Amino acid sequence: MSDIPETANKGLEGVVACTSEISTIHDVTLLYRGYTIESLVEQCCFEEIIHLLWYKELPNKKKLEELKTHLSVHMPLPPALTPILKSIAGTKAHSMAKLRTAISYFALLDHKAEDNSDAGVKQAAIRLTAALGPMIAALSRLEQGKEIIAPTAGKSVAWNFLNMMHGKGPSKEEEDLFDTALVLHADHELNASTFTARVVASTTSDYYSDIVGAIGSLKGPLHGGANEQVMIMLQQINTLQKVDPFIKDAVDNKKKVMGIGHRVYKNGDPRAKILRDMSLKICEKAGLEEQHKILSRIEQQMLDQKGLMPNVDFYSGLVYTALGLRPRDFTPIFALSRNVGWSAQILEQTGNNRIYRPRAYYTGPVDLTITPMDQRK
């Protein structure tokens, strides 16, 4: 049909669905409330980013300590959740399906879950953001037949997560690198999972339902699962000498190279550059220097042959591997960070709400007549 809108069946590309003050891709970088991602990574920790996204300003020392205290109080998992986590961990489900179920049960333990006021949503956001790291670490360790490790009061989100995963505190270099990864993934405009969270929030459902909807969206390999797919690609290539034939085959046969290209960034994802530069030293220390070289070669080949550059998923999986984390935990780790952005977006949506109700352009038949039952084939 010639009058189908140009935007139809293009994944809403180029369609402006709302206004936002939270984050945007501006020129060649990413901004969180006006600050470049480069300056935030260099000067701020993840907890400062939480305050910035939720409270619209970088915290002073007192406000930062107050937020850290609130997070620390809510980090220990409710005792009632432990047997549920053990049951979930024993299934063969996808790691994000397990996390989705764990969050749903966690929500049942919050007697104020239906409070959609600004204060109510912020309290639920603090509660879940604090508990997500311990929840993800617990599921991962239980899957491996290990005991759950409790969080340590007074330590950062990044330090606690690595400690709960490995049973030993990370080095300062490891903590800083993981903290950087959390900062880089905290928010990213109106991506698929963020849009999902805002759509659910627009119905005035509860905060946890908004987040569970976003989790389901992030679960998809075209969104949150791409970094795991990059690691699978690395295993397939295996050596630096096999990169060029692999890329030639991909280009000639129009195969997707995971972690390459982005619908919005046209001059490269600044987050990918930050991770590439920061990860080299720790990759060398972890014996992953060859893998880093393979990714760098893929990056150069795709730029030369297709004019495409890597996105944040391209290097994040290698960073997590260098930190001793399992590929099946990569997407839950993404959720650990992005939950902060989802929460900010939910707060913004509920503060100026109108339910999302787009239209579909109908292309089916019209004016059909009903054939009597005894005459139907």
C-alpha positions as CSV (number, residue, x, y, z in Angstrom):
1,M,0.0,0.0,0.0
2,S,1.5,3.3,-1.1
3,D,0.3,5.4,1.8
4,I,2.0,3.3,4.6
5,P,4.0,5.7,6.8
6,E,7.7,5.7,6.2
7,T,8.3,5.0,9.9
8,A,6.3,1.8,9.8
9,N,8.2,-1.5,10.4
10,K,11.4,0.3,11.2
11,G,11.5,-0.3,14.9
12,L,10.4,3.3,15.6
13,E,13.7,4.6,14.2
14,G,13.7,8.3,14.2
15,V,10.4,8.6,16.0
16,V,10.4,10.9,19.0
17,A,8.2,9.4,21.8
18,C,8.9,11.7,24.7
19,T,11.1,14.5,26.1
20,S,13.8,13.6,28.6
21,E,16.4,15.4,30.7
22,I,18.3,12.2,31.7
23,S,20.6,11.2,28.9
24,T,21.3,11.8,25.2
25,I,23.7,11.1,22.4
26,H,25.2,14.5,21.7
27,D,27.6,15.1,18.8
28,V,30.2,12.3,19.3
29,T,29.6,11.5,23.0
30,L,27.0,10.4,25.6
31,L,25.6,12.8,28.2
32,Y,24.1,12.1,31.6
33,R,22.2,15.2,32.6
34,G,24.6,17.4,30.6
35,Y,27.9,15.8,31.7
36,T,30.0,13.9,29.1
37,I,30.5,10.2,29.8
38,E,34.3,10.8,29.5
39,S,34.3,13.4,32.3
40,L,32.0,11.2,34.5
41,V,34.2,8.1,34.1
42,E,37.3,10.1,34.9
43,Q,35.9,12.0,38.0
44,C,32.9,10.2,39.4
45,C,32.0,6.8,40.9
46,F,28.9,4.7,40.2
47,E,27.2,5.9,43.4
48,E,27.6,9.5,42.2
49,I,26.0,8.5,38.9
50,I,23.0,7.0,40.8
51,H,22.5,10.4,42.6
52,L,22.9,12.3,39.4
53,L,20.3,10.3,37.5
54,W,17.8,10.1,40.3
55,Y,18.2,13.5,42.0
56,K,19.2,15.5,38.9
57,E,22.5,16.7,40.4
58,L,25.9,15.4,41.4
59,P,26.0,14.9,45.2
60,N,28.1,16.8,47.6
61,K,30.1,14.7,50.2
62,K,27.2,14.6,52.7
63,K,24.6,13.5,50.1
64,L,26.9,10.9,48.7
65,E,27.5,9.4,52.1
66,E,23.8,9.4,52.8
67,L,23.1,7.5,49.5
68,K,25.9,5.0,50.2
69,T,24.4,4.4,53.7
70,H,20.9,3.8,52.3
71,L,22.3,1.3,49.7
72,S,24.4,-0.4,52.3
73,V,21.4,-0.9,54.6
74,H,19.4,-2.6,51.8
75,M,22.2,-4.8,50.4
76,P,21.7,-7.8,52.6
77,L,19.1,-10.1,50.9
78,P,15.8,-10.8,52.8
79,P,16.1,-14.2,54.5
80,A,12.8,-15.3,52.8
81,L,14.5,-14.8,49.4
82,T,17.3,-17.4,50.0
83,P,15.3,-20.6,49.5
84,I,13.7,-19.0,46.4
85,L,17.1,-18.3,44.9
86,K,18.3,-21.8,45.6
87,S,15.2,-23.2,43.8
88,I,15.6,-20.8,40.9
89,A,19.4,-21.5,40.6
90,G,18.7,-25.2,40.3
91,T,16.7,-24.8,37.1
92,K,18.2,-24.8,33.6
93,A,16.7,-21.5,32.6
94,H,18.4,-18.5,31.0
95,S,20.3,-16.4,33.6
96,M,18.0,-13.4,32.8
97,A,14.9,-15.6,33.3
98,K,16.2,-16.5,36.7
99,L,16.8,-12.9,37.6
100,R,13.4,-11.9,36.3
101,T,11.8,-14.4,38.6
102,A,14.0,-13.5,41.6
103,I,13.0,-9.8,41.2
104,S,9.3,-10.7,41.1
105,Y,9.5,-12.6,44.3
106,F,11.7,-9.8,45.9
107,A,8.9,-7.4,45.0
108,L,6.4,-9.5,46.9
109,L,8.4,-8.8,50.1
110,D,8.0,-5.1,49.8
111,H,4.7,-4.1,51.5
112,K,5.0,-0.6,49.9
113,A,5.4,-2.0,46.4
114,E,2.2,-0.2,45.1
115,D,3.4,3.2,46.2
116,N,3.8,5.1,43.0
117,S,4.6,8.5,44.6
118,D,8.0,10.0,43.8
119,A,9.2,9.1,47.3
120,G,7.8,5.6,47.0
121,V,9.5,4.9,43.7
122,K,12.8,6.2,44.9
123,Q,12.6,4.0,48.0
124,A,11.9,1.0,45.9
125,A,14.7,1.9,43.5
126,I,17.2,2.1,46.4
127,R,15.9,-1.2,47.7
128,L,16.3,-3.0,44.4
129,T,19.5,-1.3,43.2
130,A,21.2,-2.3,46.5
131,A,19.9,-5.9,46.3
132,L,20.6,-6.6,42.6
133,G,24.3,-7.2,43.0
134,P,23.9,-9.6,45.9
135,M,21.0,-11.3,44.0
136,I,23.0,-11.8,40.8
137,A,26.1,-13.0,42.7
138,A,24.0,-15.4,44.8
139,L,22.4,-17.0,41.7
140,S,25.8,-17.3,40.0
141,R,27.5,-18.9,43.0
142,L,24.5,-21.2,43.7
143,E,24.6,-22.4,40.0
144,Q,28.3,-23.4,40.6
145,G,27.5,-25.2,43.9
146,K,29.0,-22.5,46.0
147,E,27.8,-20.8,49.2
148,I,26.3,-17.3,49.0
149,I,28.6,-14.5,50.2
150,A,27.0,-11.6,52.1
151,P,27.8,-8.0,51.2
152,T,30.2,-6.0,53.2
153,A,29.0,-2.7,54.8
154,G,30.9,0.4,53.8
155,K,32.2,-0.9,50.5
156,S,31.2,0.3,47.0
157,V,28.7,-1.5,44.8
158,A,31.6,-2.4,42.5
159,W,33.8,-3.8,45.3
160,N,31.0,-5.7,46.9
161,F,29.9,-7.4,43.6
162,L,33.3,-8.7,42.8
163,N,33.9,-9.8,46.4
164,M,30.5,-11.6,46.4
165,M,31.3,-13.3,43.1
166,H,34.8,-14.4,44.0
167,G,35.0,-14.6,47.8
168,K,37.9,-12.2,47.9
169,G,38.1,-8.5,47.6
170,P,39.2,-7.0,44.3
171,S,42.3,-5.0,43.7
172,K,41.9,-1.2,43.4
173,E,42.5,-1.6,39.6
174,E,39.8,-4.3,39.3
175,E,37.3,-2.3,41.4
176,D,37.9,0.9,39.3
177,L,37.5,-0.9,36.0
178,F,34.2,-2.6,37.1
179,D,33.0,0.7,38.5
180,T,33.7,2.3,35.1
181,A,31.7,-0.4,33.4
182,L,28.8,0.3,35.7
183,V,29.0,4.0,35.0
184,L,29.1,3.4,31.2
185,H,26.0,1.2,31.2
186,A,23.8,3.2,33.7
187,D,21.6,4.8,31.0
188,H,21.4,5.2,27.3
189,E,18.6,7.3,25.9
190,L,15.3,5.5,24.9
191,N,16.7,2.0,24.1
192,A,14.5,-1.0,23.9
193,S,14.5,-1.9,27.7
194,T,14.2,1.7,28.8
195,F,11.3,2.3,26.5
196,T,9.7,-0.9,27.8
197,A,10.1,0.4,31.4
198,R,8.5,3.7,30.5
199,V,5.6,2.0,28.6
200,V,4.8,-0.2,31.6
201,A,5.2,2.8,34.0
202,S,2.8,4.9,31.8
203,T,0.0,2.5,32.8
204,T,0.7,3.4,36.5
205,S,1.7,-0.1,37.3
206,D,4.1,-0.6,40.2
207,Y,7.8,0.0,40.0
208,Y,8.8,-3.6,40.1
209,S,6.5,-4.5,37.2
210,D,8.2,-1.7,35.3
211,I,11.6,-3.2,36.0
212,V,10.6,-6.8,35.3
213,G,9.3,-5.6,31.9
214,A,12.7,-4.0,31.2
215,I,14.5,-7.1,32.3
216,G,12.5,-9.1,29.7
217,S,13.5,-6.7,27.0
218,L,17.2,-6.6,28.0
219,K,17.2,-10.4,27.9
220,G,17.1,-10.4,24.1
221,P,20.5,-11.0,22.4
222,L,19.9,-8.0,20.1
223,H,20.0,-5.8,23.2
224,G,21.6,-6.9,26.4
225,G,23.0,-10.3,25.3
226,A,25.3,-9.0,22.6
227,N,28.5,-8.9,24.8
228,E,28.1,-12.7,25.5
229,Q,27.8,-13.2,21.7
230,V,31.0,-11.3,21.2
231,M,32.8,-13.8,23.5
232,I,31.4,-16.7,21.5
233,M,32.7,-15.0,18.3
234,L,36.1,-14.7,20.0
235,Q,36.1,-18.4,20.8
236,Q,35.2,-19.2,17.1
237,I,38.0,-17.1,15.7
238,N,40.5,-18.1,18.4
239,T,43.7,-16.7,16.8
240,L,44.7,-13.4,15.3
241,Q,45.5,-15.0,11.9
242,K,41.9,-16.1,11.5
243,V,40.4,-12.6,11.9
244,D,40.7,-11.5,8.3
245,P,39.1,-14.7,6.7
246,F,36.3,-14.5,9.3
247,I,35.6,-10.8,8.5
248,K,35.8,-11.5,4.7
249,D,33.2,-14.3,5.1
250,A,31.0,-12.1,7.2
251,V,31.1,-9.2,4.8
252,D,30.8,-11.3,1.6
253,N,27.8,-13.2,3.1
254,K,26.2,-10.2,4.9
255,K,26.6,-11.9,8.3
256,K,26.2,-9.8,11.4
257,V,29.4,-9.2,13.4
258,M,28.4,-9.0,17.0
259,G,29.2,-5.8,18.9
260,I,29.8,-3.8,15.7
261,G,27.6,-0.9,14.6
262,H,25.0,1.1,16.3
263,R,21.7,2.6,15.1
264,V,22.3,6.0,16.6
265,Y,26.0,6.5,16.9
266,K,27.5,7.3,13.4
267,N,31.0,8.2,14.6
268,G,31.5,5.3,17.0
269,D,30.3,4.6,20.5
270,P,32.5,6.6,23.0
271,R,31.8,3.9,25.7
272,A,33.6,1.3,23.5
273,K,36.7,3.5,23.2
274,I,36.8,4.0,27.0
275,L,36.6,0.3,27.6
276,R,39.1,-0.6,24.9
277,D,41.7,1.7,26.3
278,M,41.1,0.9,29.9
279,S,41.0,-2.9,29.4
280,L,44.4,-3.5,27.7
281,K,46.4,-3.6,31.0
282,I,44.1,-5.9,32.8
283,C,43.7,-8.2,29.7
284,E,47.5,-8.5,29.6
285,K,47.5,-9.4,33.3
286,A,44.7,-11.9,32.9
287,G,46.4,-13.6,29.9
288,L,43.9,-12.2,27.4
289,E,46.2,-10.0,25.4
290,E,45.6,-12.1,22.2
291,Q,41.9,-11.7,22.6
292,H,42.3,-8.0,22.9
293,K,44.4,-7.9,19.7
294,I,41.7,-10.0,17.9
295,L,39.0,-7.5,18.9
296,S,41.2,-4.6,17.8
297,R,41.8,-6.3,14.4
298,I,38.1,-6.9,13.9
299,E,37.4,-3.3,14.8
300,Q,39.9,-2.1,12.2
301,Q,38.7,-4.5,9.5
302,M,35.1,-3.5,10.0
303,L,35.9,0.2,9.8
304,D,38.0,-0.3,6.7
305,Q,35.5,-2.5,4.9
306,K,32.1,-1.4,6.1
307,G,32.7,2.0,7.8
308,L,31.3,0.5,11.0
309,M,32.6,1.0,14.5
310,P,32.2,-1.0,17.7
311,N,29.5,-0.4,20.4
312,V,29.9,-0.8,24.1
313,D,29.2,-4.6,23.9
314,F,32.2,-5.2,21.8
315,Y,34.7,-4.8,24.6
316,S,32.6,-5.2,27.8
317,G,32.5,-9.0,27.6
318,L,36.3,-9.1,27.5
319,V,36.5,-6.8,30.4
320,Y,34.2,-9.0,32.4
321,T,36.1,-12.1,31.4
322,A,39.4,-10.4,32.6
323,L,37.6,-9.8,35.9
324,G,36.9,-13.5,36.2
325,L,33.2,-13.3,35.5
326,R,31.2,-15.9,33.5
327,P,29.6,-15.1,30.1
328,R,26.2,-16.2,31.4
329,D,26.4,-13.5,34.0
330,F,27.1,-10.7,31.6
331,T,23.6,-9.6,30.9
332,P,22.5,-9.7,34.6
333,I,25.5,-7.5,35.2
334,F,24.2,-5.1,32.5
335,A,20.9,-5.1,34.4
336,L,22.7,-4.3,37.7
337,S,23.9,-1.0,36.1
338,R,21.0,-0.2,33.8
339,N,18.5,-0.5,36.7
340,V,19.7,2.9,37.8
341,G,18.8,4.4,34.4
342,W,15.5,2.6,34.3
343,S,14.6,3.9,37.7
344,A,15.4,7.5,36.6
345,Q,13.3,7.1,33.5
346,I,10.4,5.7,35.5
347,L,10.6,8.7,37.8
348,E,10.6,11.0,34.8
349,Q,7.7,9.2,33.2
350,T,5.5,9.1,36.2
351,G,6.2,12.8,36.9
352,N,4.6,13.8,33.6
353,N,2.6,10.8,32.5
354,R,0.4,9.9,29.6
355,I,-0.2,6.3,28.8
356,Y,1.6,5.2,25.6
357,R,-0.9,4.2,22.9
358,P,0.6,4.2,19.4
359,R,-1.3,3.0,16.3
360,A,-0.5,0.2,13.9
361,Y,-1.1,0.7,10.2
362,Y,-3.5,-2.0,9.3
363,T,-2.6,-4.0,6.1
364,G,-5.1,-6.9,6.4
365,P,-8.4,-7.4,4.5
366,V,-11.6,-5.4,5.1
367,D,-15.3,-6.1,4.4
368,L,-15.1,-9.9,4.8
369,T,-18.4,-11.8,5.1
370,I,-18.8,-14.7,7.5
371,T,-19.3,-18.1,5.8
372,P,-21.9,-20.3,7.6
373,M,-20.3,-23.1,9.6
374,D,-21.6,-25.9,7.4
375,Q,-20.1,-24.3,4.3
376,R,-16.6,-23.6,5.7
377,K,-13.7,-25.8,4.4
